[in-house]
Structure formats: structure tokens, C-alpha cells
Amino acid sequence: MIPLKASKLYIVEGVEEDPIMRERARRLEACINAKTVEHVGDEELSRVIRAGGLGEERCGMKAEIEPVVIFNRFRFDDPPETRKKRRDQFPELFAKTRLAGYGGFDWRDSGSPAYRSRTKLVCQPAWQIHSIVGCPFRCAYCHLSRHITIMMNIEELVDSLDENIKKAPGQTLYQYDNYTDAACFEPEYGGSKLLVEYFANRKDEYLELYVGKSDNVDYLLNLDHRGHTICCWSVSGQTQSAEIEWKTASMQERITAARRCQEAGYHVRFRLSPIIPVQNWQGENRKMIQMIFAETRPDVVTIETLRFLDYTQIKELFDLSLIDPEFMDVMEEFQGEKHVQGCQIPDSYREKVYRFIIGELERVSPETPYSLCRGSRSMWDILADDFARHGQTPENYVCNCGPTSTPGNNLLRTCP
């Protein structure tokens, strides 16, 4: 596990009473330097939330943040009346279901007809697996570093999967964990191992393990995954990975980790996400794409520009000496404009970025398909001819975590 300095560690009631959870807590606690450790129940944790003790501000550049860490537990056995009573008494806990102890196998509505109509974004709905919220990295644009909630009884979550998967007929890929870079907490946590071994014994289902921006993969290399785990990295060029995504593994380290996993028999995938137009972003992304395909054979690559930050936020969060002045000029010009991705980047500029990236992907590995991650329908239409070369449309495409984007899908690159 990545060593972590924390302002506080809260251990929720029930964790210490269970020997498996208690042992996991001790393993993780050995890697966490917490200024204070408190044992809390619903009342105490609700008081912390009301007092603003679990902030969600974005990091900014190279922020020295000491997060609040919560060792929590799933409450799978709570009857409906218990949930209702807790919700009525402690509504603050239910603003984030993981704080209340519920969830873990959750529906991602993105991509449903209603979602597409409301947002004008193209995505695919799916069930996903979650047991951690929060991250030890300090990416300037991210809000997941202020507090980290870790569910201690992940064995119970894995035990529930047989029944939960019945909710998803036809889904063959399950992502873990989209709310964190799960590898950062391994092997002390042990959740990734449990899930890899669970899906190794499933006939038609696969795990997508979101390694994210980490290079911590030693614990994966000798697991008996039987080809049923796909490891996914979020990658970025040298300046972005080193300066804006502080404390993450470097671009080279992430790619090397992917190569090591591929050599161990895992399927590998990459997200070029978020693409931030730094100075010389074209040259840095060209070099990164060349390195990816020199060392690995991904079966699909997804691309996504920066989302959810407007011009004012970018000025506040980023060191502007690193950013392409043209990008900032475009962002300033479009202040106040509403865009479907929550970021004031016009389609004309996104098209410029995407056409460059697609051109490099086609040049280096023309057999590898690519798609947009939560891209707008308008961008899919603008780039329709590019996607058509790989047989893809907004209604039928493969991506990193799509519910049927698994080996055997004829839209994926076939990799030895």
C-alpha cells in the first residue's frame, strides 16, 4: 500500500468486533500515519459530516493534503426497517451510500435512454463493483483526495456476487473500482485478489480492474486469473503525469506496469483521460502513444478531454505556465457557455484534440479500436467516419468498461 499521512482515522463500530475486518484494519493501519484515531458510530460520524469534516474540494497543484480515512463496513444484513430508521435519524450518512454502509454493487445509469436525452452524452449503463471511495494521489483536478472510505468486509461483498450478477443478464464485464485507484491499497487490503480469483471461476463474466495511475502491480503477477481480468490504466504525457497528477506513477512507470501485467497473461487497456492541453501536448501525447504500443498490445483505447472545470477553476487549480495558451484563450472566450460535459471546451477544440490523438493511434496501431469516454453525441457525429473504420457507432461500440466489452467481442482487437 502507498504510505499515507492522514489527519484522522475513524473506525466504524463493528469493525473491531469481527476478526477478519480487525485483521484487515491492522494491516492498513500500519501504512497510515494518522494524527488521531477514533472509534465512531452513526451519531459521531454524522456530527463529523455536519461540521464539514469530509471536504470535497479539488486538490490544486501539488497540494499537501492529509485526508480523513474511514474504516467502514457493508451492512448487507440490515432489514428495510433498520435502513429506514437510520436514514430518518442520520440523513447525512445517506448522502453518500458508502458512509451509511450500503451499496457495493451499484447501477451506473449513464447511457440509459433518459441519461442520453438529458445529458447528450454517449455512455453505456452497467452494474459496477465498489468498496473504496477516495484516493491517495493528488491530481490537481480531482476532488477524491480529501477523505477515503474503505469497506473492511469485502469478503461479504464477494460472497454476494453470485446473486447480484443475476440482476445483470447479458452483462459480461464488471468494473472495480471507479471511485479510486484500487491498486494503491494493495496487497494489504486484499480486495483485488478476492475479485480476481472470483472472476477466474466465472464462465462468461470478466473483471475490469482499474489500476488507474498506479504502478503497484507486484501482487497481481502470480494470481491465477485464468484470463478473466482486464487491467486498465489511465495514462497521460510527461508533464501532466509529473506535474498535474502529483504523487502518481510516471507515464513510463504506468506503461511498464501494464507490460508486466500483460506478460502475466492479463488483458490490458488504456484510458487517455483526462487529456489536458499542456505546452507541447501534441509532442508529449505522440511520444506516449508510441511508448504504449512499443511495450503493450491493448485491445481498445478510450480518449477523453478534461471535464467539469471551467475557465475560472482552471486558473485557480493549475500552474498556467504549464498550459497551452491557445487552450486558455479558447476557455476564456467561451466563459459562461453551457456544454454537455460540464467544461467550457467547444466542440471545435475537442475535435482538434481528438483528431490529433486518433491520427496518432491510426498511425502507430491501425488495428486497435478506440472510442470516446462519455463523449458527447455531437462529437461522435463529427468523428463518425473515424469510428466507422473500426465498425463503431454510438449504439454499438467497445470501450474500457462497457458491460459487453469483453474478449470475444468482434469489435475488439484480437490480442495473443
N, C-alpha and C positions, 0 to 999 in steps of 0.2 A: 504494500500500500504506500502511496505517496505520503510522506510525513506531513502533518497538518497542525498548524497553530490555530487554536480555537479560543474565542472569548469565553464561551461557556459550553459545557456538555450537560444536556438534560437526558436523564434516563427515565423512561416512562414506566409507571407501575406495571408489574407483571413480567418485565424483562428479567429481573434478578431472580425471580422465583422459578424460572424454567432453566434446567441445566444446559440445554443446547443454546438457548439465547444468551445465557450468562457467559458461557464459554466464548461465544462469538463477540460479545461485548468486550470481554477482556482482551481478545486478540486485536480488535480495532482500537481499543483504548490505549494499547501500548504504542500505537502510531500517532496518537493525538495528544498534543501538548495543550491541555485545556487549563485556563486560569482558574476556573471553578467547575465543580461537578455537583449537580443537584439531582435528586430523585423527585419526580413530579407526577402528579395525577392530572385529571382533566381540569380541575379548578386552577391549579398553579400554571399549567400550560396556557389556558385561556387568558389568564392575567398577563402572561408574557406577550401574547399576541395583541391584547388590547393596549398594552403600553408601547407598542411599536417595536418590540424586541426582535422581530423577524423581518428585517428590511429586505426590499427587493430592488433597490437602486442598481443601476448598471455600474459596472466597475470603473470605467475610465482607464487611462493609461497607467499601467504598472502600479496598480493600487495594492497597498499592503493591507489586506482585509483579513481579519481574524473572525471567521464565521461562528455562528451558533450552530452546534451539532446536536441532533436529537436522535437518540436510540429509541425507536418506536417499535410497535408490533402490530401486525394484522390482527383483526378481531373477526375472524371468519364465523365464529360460533355465536355471535350476538344475534338474538332473535329480533324481529322487527320492532317490538315494543321497547327493547333496550336502546336500539338506534334512535328511535323517536324521542325517548326520554333524554338521551344525551344531546341530540340536536336541539331540543327545546331549551335545555339548561345551558349548553355551551355552543351556541351557534358559530362562534369564532373558529372552532375546530373544523367545521364543515365547509368553510370557505376553500380549504384545500383538503381533499378527502384523505390524503396520506396522513395528515396530522390527526384526523379522527380515527385512523386505523383501518379504513375501508378502501376498497379498490384493489389494484394489483393486476387485474385482468380487465382492461378498460377499453371501451369503444372509442375509436378515433372517427369522429363524424366527417372529417374533411373528405370531400369527394362525393358525398351524397348529393342527390339532385338539389335538395334545398340549400346545401352548402355552396355548390357551384353557382346556383342562381343568386344567392346573397352576396358572395364574395367575388365572383367572376374569376375564381382560381380553379386550376385543374389539379386534383389530387385524387387519391383512392381511399375510401373508408376501409377500416380494418380493426381487428382486435389486437391490442398490444399488451406486453407484459412490463410491469413497473415494480421496482422495490426500493429505489433510491431517488430522491429529488435533491438536486444541488450538486455543485462541482467544486473541486479544489483549484481549478485553473482560474485565471484572471483575465479572460478575454475582455477587451475594453467595451465591447458592445453588449455584453451579456449581463443578465440580472440573476443568474442562478448561483452566485458565489456568496451571498450574504448569510444563508442558512442551509444546512444539509440535513435531511431527514432520511434515516436508514432503518429499514424494517428488519428486525432481528430474526423473525421466524419465517425465513424464506422457504424452509422445508415444507411448511404448510401450504405456501403458495404453489410450489411444485406438485405437491400431493393433490391439489385441487384441479390441476390442468386437464386431467382426463375428462372430467365433467365439463369444464369450461370450454374446451375445444369443441364440444358438441354444439355450442352456441354459434359456431362459425362454419357451417357446411360449405365446402369449396375453398376455404382459406387454407393455404399451404405454407405461408411464411408468417412468423411471429417475431416482431422486433423487441429487443431488450437492450438497453433501456434508454429511451429517447429523452429522459429528463436528467441524464447525467452521462459522463463517460465512465461506464461501469468498471473498466479495467483499472481505474485509479484506486479502487478499494480492494483489489485482489493481490494475493490469494487469501488474505486474512478474512475477507467477507465470505467467500466461498459460493456466492450465488451463481456466478458464471459457470463454474464447474458443474453444479447441480443441473443447470438448464442444458448445458452441452450434452451431458450424459442422458438426460431425459429425452431430448430430441434424437439422440443417436438410436434410440429404440423405437422411434415412430416411423411407420412405413412411408407415409406421404407428406409429413409435415417437417418443416425446417425452422431453425432458429437463425435470426439475424442478430448477431452480437455487435452492438455499437461500441467499437473500441474508441472511436472519436478522434481526439487529438493526442492520444497517449501512445507510448511505445512499450508499455508494460505487457508483454505477451509471454514471458517465460512459462508462466503457469498453464498456458494453453497447449504448449507444444507436444506434450505427451498424453493428452487426453484422448480417449477412444471416441472420437466424434462421428466416425463412420460416414463422413462426407455430408452430414446433415446440419452443419453450422456454417454460416456465411459471416465472415468478419468484414466490417465496414469501417473505413476511416474517413474523417473529414480532413481534407488537405488544403493547404494554401502556400503561396510563394514565400520566399525567404524573408522579405521584410515583414509581411503580415504575420507569419508564424512566430518570428522572433520578437517583434516589437508590439504588435497589436494584440496578439494572442499570448500574453505573457504567462510564463510558467508551464506552457505546453511543451510537448516534444517538438523538435525542429521538423521542418519539411523532410529532410533526409532521414531523420530517425523514424518518422511515421512510415515512410515508404519502405525502409529497411524492415520494420516490424511486419508490414504486410507481406514482404517477400518471405520472411521466416515462417509466417503462418501458412502461406501458400505451399512452401516446401514441406510443411507438416500435414498437407492434404486439405486444408481449409479452402473454401471458395473465398475470393477477396473482391471487394468493391470499394469505390471511392466516390465521395461527395466533394465536388469543388464548391465549397459552401462555408461561409458566405464569401463571394468574390468582392473584395474591396479594392477599388482602383487606386492603388498606391502609385507613387512615381515609378515609371517604367513597369507598370503592371503587365504590359504585353510581354516584355522580355522575361520577367520572372515567371509568368504563367507558362510561357513556351518552354522554359527550362524545366519546370515542374512536370509538365506533361511528358516531356522526353524522358525524365527520370522514372516516372511511373511505369511507362511501358518498356523501359530498358530492364527493369527489375521484376515486374509482375505482369500477370495476364488477367486483368479484371474482366468479368463478363458483362458489366454495364458501368457507366459513369453518369452521375447526375450533376447538374450545374444549377447554381442559384446565386444571384447577386444579393447584396446587402438588403435586408428588410427591416422595417419597423423603426428606423431612425430618420428624423427629418433634418433639415439643414442646421437648425439651432443645436440639436442634440449632437450632431457630428462635430460641430465646432467645440462643444463643451467636452466631449469624450475623447477625441482623437488629437494626437500631435499633428497639426496640419502641415508641418514641414514634410511629413511622410506621404501626404495625399496628393494625387494628381490634381493640379489647379483646374484643369478643364472639368473634372468631375465636380469640384466645388462650385465652379461657375454655373454649371447646369443645375445643381441643387439650389443655389441661391435664386436663380431665375424662376424656378418652379416652386418657390415657397408658397405654402397655402393651397397648392393644388392637391386634389384628392386622387390618390392612386390605390388600386385594389390591393397592393401588397403592403400598404401602410408606410411606404417610403416614397419620398417625392422624387423618384427617378422616372423620367418619362420613358415611354416605350422606345423612342428613338435612340436613347443612350443605352438602355438594356440591350437593344438589338445590336448595337456596336460591340458590346462586350461579348454577347453570346455568339455572334458571327465569328469573332476572333477565336474564341475557345473552340467552337465547332470546327473551324478551319484547321486548327492545330490537331484536334482529335482525329479528323479525317486524314490529315497528312501523315500522322505517326502510326495510327492503327485504324484503318478504314473499316475493318471488320467488327469493331467494337461499337455497340449501340450506345446512345446517350439520350437523356431526357431531362426536362426541367423538373426541379423540386418545387412543388407548389407554385408553378409558373402561372401567369395569367393566361386566360383563353386567348386574349389578343396576341400574346407573344407566341403561343402555339400556332396561331393562324399565320403570323408573319413568317415563322420558320417552318411552315408546313412542308415545303419541298425538301428541307434538310432531314426532317424526321421521316419523311416518306422513303428516303433511301434505305432506311432500316425497317420499313414496314410499320411505322408507328403513327398513331393518331391520338388525339385527346381521349378517345373512347377505348383505345386498345394499345397500351404501351407497357414497357417494363421499367422499373426504377429500383432504387436500393431497398425500399421497404414495402413495396406494393404487395398485397395479400396473395398474389399468384406469381410473383417474380422469383420463381424458384427454378433450380436446374431442371431442364426438360422443357421449359417454355421456349417455343421456337423463335421468339424474338431476341433471346439472349445469345450472346456469343458463346459458342461451344469451346470450352477450355479443357485441355488434357489434365 
